[in-house]
């Protein structure tokens, strides 16, 4: 399984590094600069609002589908129709309830129109990820890696045309419309991949099948709902609690930009890990080796990025948003540190999900939600966007470490003592390296390059990773890989 992980991780990271950082830090950043803090703050606030009920679009189906199909690919033909019909039904309910909630919050007519359009994009996005979860469950990892950038690739092309085509002014309507087209193209691409695997599809749907789907996916849906709330309520509360809520949301969104780019990468890796962990658990294999490898390639780089960005926060924010204020620097500094516990959650939370420990995950996510709401209500009125950033870091820290402790206990993980020592020594070295570099090297570009170089050196010299082991893992066994046609 480590062979699958390494080779597909390289492809996944490569294609995503080519597209997603350019989208977030290049195209979308320029969209925000063009629209301004207030206009983009309106968009960020509406996006956060659209996420409040987004669990209805998933209901845990994507996670359930990826895990179930990975364990038994033949189930695709019996599960596809009821799962798809259920998603269509929940999409209609989602749009209706989002409209009702917007009315309840006294949103103006034009805001509701934009919100419903954004809601449509959410529907399309979740249908695309549903198709990708099935493709990942079929262990078509290379295809899934390529599809992971299909929507953002189209957005880069369309929004790049808006920005630099000089044919029309950039507006929120055009920006949202470009996303709609991009998601439609991505859905078509995913469906073309699935069609050959749906021969002999069972078109009869019985009530029992729908009940079975609801029963199986309900725990996943509840977990998804709680996680969505503690990650998206901040922007909604900023809007509701502050007079200058739109402006503060703009500042918060700009400070969130780099974390968003990094988060996309680790989220993609977790989608790769889920079917692999599920397969290993189904085959009664010990997952420690894959967990150690995932920690080395996810948590260590996350630590480098988080500490490096924290110590160079002012310079980085100035380079991305020249008009940034002192408040934005501080908000960014707190937010980017969240990347470390988030990377932990993407490994150990995924492992618990693959092992079907949903009650454990829901319990800790619920505690995290309470922490998040209380801190936001206390901190936002006084510290505005900075208060939301502190609440985010506190919540993610609790979630990341609680998932680690729970996974270690539930699955009785026995890490190699050599790995543990090397891992913590590397983390400590990275922190000291980032701190000292920021003191003696003021140019952030040279500082970041030095931090990155030293971190790579320490990762290999400590033998967390080795060129020999990676080279040995790259050849894939042809009889175990289905996605090379």
Beta strands, then each sheet from edge to edge (+ up, - down):
end
